[in-house]
């Protein structure tokens, strides 16, 4: 039996935001909690800045 993610978080999450240090910290925090990257990131440009999306999954989900 797998333990659930902490704080009632879902087993699958998509983190999004500008490609900056704050976004990298959010992904790093999810990895430190125990989440694993799901595939590679998606990247787009909104006309002003680069926006990134990264899916993470809880192990065993």
N, C-alpha and C positions, 0 to 999 in steps of 0.2 A: 504494500500500500504506500502510495506517495503522499508526502505531507503537502498540504495546500500552500499556496503563496501567502506571505505575511499580510496582515492588515486587511484581509478580505479582498485583496487584489485579484483580478481575473487571471486565468492561466495563459491567456493570449492577450498581448497588448501591442498597440502600434504607437510608437512615440514619434511625434512630429515637431518640427520647428525650424527656425533659421539655422543654417550650418554655422554654429558658433560654439564657444566654450560651454555655454549653459546647456546646449543640446548634448554635447559630448559628455558632460557631467551626468545628465539624466540617464543616458544609455549606460554609462559606467556604474551608476548607482543600481540600476536594474540588474546588471551582471553581478555586482557584489552581493545583491540579495539572493542570487541563485538562478535568475533567468538566464536563458541561452539565446543567442542570436538565431533568428529564423530567416535563412537566406541572406542576401545582401540588401543594402539600403536602396531606396528609390530616391532620386534626386531630380528636382525641377528648378526652374528659375521663374520667379513671379514678376519679372520686369524690374525689380529693384535688388533682390537678394536671392541667394540659393536657399531652397527649402528642402529639408531631408525628412524621410520617413524610414523608421527602422522597426520591424516587428521583432518581438521577443516572446519566448514561450517558457513556461515552467516545465522543468524536467519531469518526464513521465506522463505529461498531459496527453 
